[in-house]
Amino acid sequence: MKKLLAVSLVAAAISAPQVYAGNVEGCVTAINGVKDGDLVKLEALETNGKDVFAVELVDADGKEWEFTCDVATGKIIQQESEVEAADEATFAKMAKIDEKKAAEIALAAYPGEIEEVEYEIKADGQPVYEFDVEGKNDAETKVEVSAVTGKIVEVSIEKWEIGLEEDERR
């Protein structure tokens, strides 16, 4: 199943309308070398002026992971774990900002409608809310807000996405 999903994601990326397939195969290979599981989503993003892929994987225990890879090289540049909700222990133990306040912060900087929210744990253990904000002209911006400080820690512009996670939709 994992191979079929990986091949499907690679094939879809190569034929995407706003294509820049880059080194998606290298990215998938790098991820498979770090974590075993099923690939469930692939996004092409621009983060800090750099083209990256964000790939989500679900491991055998049902835990979700997000890997960010450099489009040019296919190398992993960031790995985060995800939790189902803000009240899970790994997220809640450090969180000082609730989801409502974090959403207000994201929308003040990037007006629009929140389409999805994820609860992520950065490599350093910091919990962040990741909001997918649909703005004008259907442009989607991913805004990560620290659950500790309330500061925006990362912003990405989505170019395209393959795969959906209905449980994260608003």
PAMAR-714354 format. One record per residue (C-alpha): x, y, z; residue in one letter; residue number from 1. Coordinates in pm, 1 decimal, always signed. Layout:
N
+----------+----------+----------+-------+------+
:     east :    north :       up : semar : paba :
+----------+----------+----------+-------+------+
:        X :        Y :        Z :     a :  NUM :
...
+----------+----------+----------+-------+------+
//
This chain:
170
+----------+----------+----------+-------+------+
:     east :    north :       up : semar : paba :
+----------+----------+----------+-------+------+
:     +0.0 :     +0.0 :     +0.0 :     m :    1 :
:   +282.7 :   +240.7 :    +90.7 :     k :    2 :
:   +449.6 :   +194.1 :   -248.5 :     k :    3 :
:   +120.7 :   +249.5 :   -430.8 :     l :    4 :
:    +55.2 :   +572.8 :   -240.9 :     l :    5 :
:   +409.4 :   +696.7 :   -300.4 :     a :    6 :
:   +389.7 :   +619.0 :   -672.4 :     v :    7 :
:    +45.9 :   +785.8 :   -693.5 :     s :    8 :
:   +172.4 :  +1100.9 :   -518.6 :     l :    9 :
:   +480.1 :  +1119.7 :   -741.7 :     v :   10 :
:   +273.6 :  +1065.1 :  -1058.4 :     a :   11 :
:    +17.7 :  +1323.5 :   -949.9 :     a :   12 :
:   +292.3 :  +1574.9 :   -868.3 :     a :   13 :
:   +449.0 :  +1533.9 :  -1208.9 :     i :   14 :
:   +115.5 :  +1594.9 :  -1382.4 :     s :   15 :
:     -7.2 :  +1875.7 :  -1152.2 :     a :   16 :
:   -136.9 :  +2183.9 :  -1336.3 :     p :   17 :
:   +113.9 :  +2428.1 :  -1181.2 :     q :   18 :
:   +386.1 :  +2170.6 :  -1209.7 :     v :   19 :
:   +724.5 :  +2189.1 :  -1058.7 :     y :   20 :
:   +781.0 :  +1826.5 :   -986.4 :     a :   21 :
:  +1129.1 :  +1899.7 :   -860.9 :     g :   22 :
:  +1278.7 :  +1611.8 :   -672.6 :     n :   23 :
:   +960.6 :  +1464.6 :   -525.9 :     v :   24 :
:  +1100.1 :  +1112.9 :   -575.8 :     e :   25 :
:  +1409.6 :  +1207.3 :   -375.7 :     g :   26 :
:  +1187.8 :  +1350.5 :   -105.6 :     c :   27 :
:   +979.1 :  +1031.5 :    -82.8 :     v :   28 :
:  +1295.5 :   +820.3 :    -72.9 :     t :   29 :
:  +1441.1 :  +1036.5 :   +207.1 :     a :   30 :
:  +1119.1 :  +1012.5 :   +409.0 :     i :   31 :
:  +1101.6 :   +636.0 :   +365.8 :     n :   32 :
:  +1455.8 :   +618.8 :   +503.9 :     g :   33 :
:  +1345.9 :   +798.0 :   +822.5 :     v :   34 :
:   +992.7 :   +678.0 :   +889.6 :     k :   35 :
:   +783.7 :   +385.6 :   +768.7 :     d :   36 :
:   +418.0 :   +450.7 :   +692.2 :     g :   37 :
:   +158.5 :   +556.5 :   +438.1 :     d :   38 :
:   +194.8 :   +885.5 :   +255.2 :     l :   39 :
:   -138.9 :  +1068.5 :   +273.2 :     v :   40 :
:    -78.5 :  +1421.8 :   +144.7 :     k :   41 :
:   +166.3 :  +1615.4 :    -71.6 :     l :   42 :
:   +173.3 :  +1993.9 :    -94.3 :     e :   43 :
:   +390.0 :  +2226.3 :   -300.3 :     a :   44 :
:   +463.4 :  +2537.0 :    -94.1 :     l :   45 :
:   +669.6 :  +2851.9 :    -98.2 :     e :   46 :
:   +819.9 :  +2912.1 :   +244.4 :     t :   47 :
:  +1051.9 :  +3207.9 :   +305.7 :     n :   48 :
:  +1093.4 :  +3247.5 :    -70.9 :     g :   49 :
:  +1196.9 :  +2883.0 :   -113.1 :     k :   50 :
:  +1003.0 :  +2608.2 :   -294.1 :     d :   51 :
:   +939.8 :  +2308.3 :    -69.1 :     v :   52 :
:   +727.1 :  +1997.2 :    -54.5 :     f :   53 :
:   +528.4 :  +1916.9 :   +259.4 :     a :   54 :
:   +455.3 :  +1545.3 :   +281.4 :     v :   55 :
:   +231.5 :  +1394.2 :   +546.3 :     e :   56 :
:   +273.9 :  +1035.0 :   +656.9 :     l :   57 :
:    +76.8 :   +812.1 :   +894.4 :     v :   58 :
:   +286.7 :   +545.4 :  +1067.2 :     d :   59 :
:   +175.6 :   +195.0 :  +1172.0 :     a :   60 :
:    +62.9 :   +329.8 :  +1511.9 :     d :   61 :
:   -163.9 :   +588.1 :  +1345.0 :     g :   62 :
:    +65.4 :   +879.6 :  +1439.7 :     k :   63 :
:    +90.1 :  +1158.7 :  +1183.7 :     e :   64 :
:   +417.4 :  +1315.9 :  +1071.9 :     w :   65 :
:   +491.3 :  +1606.3 :   +840.9 :     e :   66 :
:   +816.5 :  +1628.1 :   +648.3 :     f :   67 :
:   +932.2 :  +1935.9 :   +459.7 :     t :   68 :
:  +1172.1 :  +1872.4 :   +172.8 :     c :   69 :
:  +1373.3 :  +2104.0 :    -46.9 :     d :   70 :
:  +1224.6 :  +2088.7 :   -399.6 :     v :   71 :
:  +1565.6 :  +2117.0 :   -568.9 :     a :   72 :
:  +1746.6 :  +1847.3 :   -371.6 :     t :   73 :
:  +1472.2 :  +1623.9 :   -229.4 :     g :   74 :
:  +1640.3 :  +1644.0 :   +111.7 :     k :   75 :
:  +1438.6 :  +1667.5 :   +433.0 :     i :   76 :
:  +1476.5 :  +2010.1 :   +594.1 :     i :   77 :
:  +1215.0 :  +1978.3 :   +869.6 :     q :   78 :
:  +1024.1 :  +1702.6 :  +1049.7 :     q :   79 :
:   +726.6 :  +1755.3 :  +1280.7 :     e :   80 :
:   +483.4 :  +1526.0 :  +1455.9 :     s :   81 :
:   +112.1 :  +1595.1 :  +1469.4 :     e :   82 :
:   -146.5 :  +1530.8 :  +1737.5 :     v :   83 :
:   -523.1 :  +1505.8 :  +1700.1 :     e :   84 :
:   -617.0 :  +1792.6 :  +1932.2 :     a :   85 :
:   -475.0 :  +2077.9 :  +2137.5 :     a :   86 :
:   -568.3 :  +1900.0 :  +2461.3 :     d :   87 :
:   -332.7 :  +1604.7 :  +2399.3 :     e :   88 :
:    -58.7 :  +1593.7 :  +2663.3 :     a :   89 :
:   +238.4 :  +1654.8 :  +2431.5 :     t :   90 :
:    +72.7 :  +1971.4 :  +2299.5 :     f :   91 :
:   -106.2 :  +2096.4 :  +2611.3 :     a :   92 :
:   +187.8 :  +2068.3 :  +2852.6 :     k :   93 :
:   +361.9 :  +2371.3 :  +2695.2 :     m :   94 :
:    +69.9 :  +2556.4 :  +2535.1 :     a :   95 :
:    -18.6 :  +2894.2 :  +2684.2 :     k :   96 :
:   -223.1 :  +3026.5 :  +2389.1 :     i :   97 :
:   -556.3 :  +2861.9 :  +2308.0 :     d :   98 :
:   -674.2 :  +2784.2 :  +1954.8 :     e :   99 :
:   -924.1 :  +3072.5 :  +1944.6 :     k :  100 :
:   -655.4 :  +3331.7 :  +2029.0 :     k :  101 :
:   -408.4 :  +3171.0 :  +1786.4 :     a :  102 :
:   -671.5 :  +3184.6 :  +1509.4 :     a :  103 :
:   -730.7 :  +3554.5 :  +1582.9 :     e :  104 :
:   -355.2 :  +3617.5 :  +1551.3 :     i :  105 :
:   -335.0 :  +3428.7 :  +1220.2 :     a :  106 :
:   -638.6 :  +3603.8 :  +1072.6 :     l :  107 :
:   -522.4 :  +3949.7 :  +1183.9 :     a :  108 :
:   -205.0 :  +3900.7 :   +980.2 :     a :  109 :
:   -361.4 :  +3700.3 :   +694.2 :     y :  110 :
:   -733.2 :  +3780.0 :   +657.1 :     p :  111 :
:   -962.8 :  +3513.4 :   +518.1 :     g :  112 :
:  -1137.9 :  +3198.0 :   +628.3 :     e :  113 :
:   -970.3 :  +2913.6 :   +816.1 :     i :  114 :
:  -1016.3 :  +2595.6 :   +612.4 :     e :  115 :
:   -803.8 :  +2353.2 :   +817.4 :     e :  116 :
:   -617.0 :  +2341.6 :  +1146.0 :     v :  117 :
:   -340.0 :  +2106.0 :  +1254.1 :     e :  118 :
:   -174.4 :  +2069.4 :  +1593.4 :     y :  119 :
:   +196.3 :  +2017.0 :  +1539.0 :     e :  120 :
:   +496.2 :  +1955.6 :  +1757.9 :     i :  121 :
:   +815.3 :  +2109.1 :  +1618.3 :     k :  122 :
:  +1146.6 :  +1922.2 :  +1644.2 :     a :  123 :
:  +1236.3 :  +2132.1 :  +1951.3 :     d :  124 :
:   +911.4 :  +2024.5 :  +2123.0 :     g :  125 :
:   +729.6 :  +2356.3 :  +2070.0 :     q :  126 :
:   +357.4 :  +2313.5 :  +1997.7 :     p :  127 :
:   +218.1 :  +2517.0 :  +1708.3 :     v :  128 :
:   -120.1 :  +2565.8 :  +1548.8 :     y :  129 :
:   -105.8 :  +2544.6 :  +1170.7 :     e :  130 :
:   -398.5 :  +2723.5 :  +1007.2 :     f :  131 :
:   -479.2 :  +2694.8 :   +636.9 :     d :  132 :
:   -629.6 :  +3035.0 :   +559.5 :     v :  133 :
:   -815.6 :  +3084.4 :   +234.1 :     e :  134 :
:   -780.4 :  +3447.1 :   +136.1 :     g :  135 :
:   -873.0 :  +3657.0 :   -163.9 :     k :  136 :
:   -876.2 :  +3484.2 :   -504.2 :     n :  137 :
:   -883.5 :  +3143.9 :   -327.0 :     d :  138 :
:   -514.3 :  +3178.5 :   -238.3 :     a :  139 :
:   -426.0 :  +2953.3 :    +54.5 :     e :  140 :
:   -172.6 :  +3056.9 :   +316.3 :     t :  141 :
:    -45.8 :  +2826.8 :   +589.8 :     k :  142 :
:    +14.5 :  +3023.5 :   +906.4 :     v :  143 :
:   +189.7 :  +2859.6 :  +1201.5 :     e :  144 :
:   +128.7 :  +3025.9 :  +1537.1 :     v :  145 :
:   +328.4 :  +2925.3 :  +1843.9 :     s :  146 :
:   +102.3 :  +2786.0 :  +2115.5 :     a :  147 :
:   +364.7 :  +2904.6 :  +2366.1 :     v :  148 :
:   +423.7 :  +3266.4 :  +2261.5 :     t :  149 :
:   +140.7 :  +3348.0 :  +2020.9 :     g :  150 :
:   +393.2 :  +3461.4 :  +1760.2 :     k :  151 :
:   +370.0 :  +3362.8 :  +1395.8 :     i :  152 :
:   +664.0 :  +3126.6 :  +1344.4 :     v :  153 :
:   +620.5 :  +3031.8 :   +977.1 :     e :  154 :
:   +414.7 :  +3132.3 :   +675.5 :     v :  155 :
:   +382.8 :  +2936.0 :   +351.4 :     s :  156 :
:   +190.3 :  +2993.2 :    +31.3 :     i :  157 :
:    +30.4 :  +2677.9 :   -106.8 :     e :  158 :
:    +80.8 :  +2624.5 :   -478.3 :     k :  159 :
:   -102.7 :  +2291.4 :   -499.8 :     w :  160 :
:   -211.9 :  +2000.1 :   -283.7 :     e :  161 :
:   -273.1 :  +1630.3 :   -345.9 :     i :  162 :
:   -470.4 :  +1441.6 :    -81.9 :     g :  163 :
:   -712.7 :  +1565.4 :   +182.2 :     l :  164 :
:   -751.1 :  +1500.8 :   +550.4 :     e :  165 :
:  -1120.2 :  +1549.6 :   +619.8 :     e :  166 :
:  -1073.2 :  +1535.9 :   +997.9 :     d :  167 :
:   -872.4 :  +1860.3 :   +980.2 :     e :  168 :
:  -1130.5 :  +2053.6 :   +775.9 :     r :  169 :
:  -1332.6 :  +2325.7 :   +945.7 :     r :  170 :
+----------+----------+----------+-------+------+
//
